[in-house]
């Protein structure tokens, strides 16, 4: 069973950093989109994404994150 994707947001100066942990699959779309919306909510334009705590990322998960462009 895939590990549920979780997102944590941290702001540093003029940078929003989204830390993901869990599996990035097609089922991650809502988590990815919500995290990105939260990161840019106050007009932030610089967003970094950290997948270092993710053990599994597939092509459907990458496509789910395509909203962040």
N, C-alpha and C positions, 0 to 999 in steps of 0.2 A: 504494500500500500504506500503511495507517495506521501512524503512528509509535507504537511500543509505549509504554504508559503506565508511568511510574516514579513512585515516591513516596519522599520524604525527610521524616523527622520531626525536629523541633527542639523542645526544651522551654525555656520562658522563664518563670520564676517559677511561677505556677499556670496556665500556658497551654501546651497542646500545639499546635504548628503543623504541619500536613501540607502540604508543597509538592509539587504534582503537575506533571509535565512529560510531554508526549506527547499522544496523542489519547484523549479520553474517549468511548468507545463501549460497546456491550454487552459487548465483550471485556475491558473494564477492571474488571469486577465483582470479581474476586479481588483485584486490586491495591488497589482502593478499600476493600474490606472488611478486608483484612489490615492496611492502614495505620491504619484507624480502630480496630481491635482493639488494635493496638500503642499507639496514642495513649491509650486509656483503661485499658490493662492495670493500671496502678498506682493506679487509682481516680480518675484525672483526669476532671474534669467540664467543663472549659473547653477546647474544641477549635476551632481556626480552620483553615479550608481555603483554600489559595492556589492558584488555577487560572491565575495570570497567565502561566505558561510553557506553557500549553496553547494550541495553535493551533486545535483542532477539538473541539467538544463537541456531541453530538447528544442527542436526547430519550432514546434508549436508554441513553446514558451517564449521564444524570441519573437515570434509573430505577435503574441499577445502583448508584448512590450512595445510594439511599433507605434502605439498611440503617443509615445513620448518623444515625438520628433517635431 
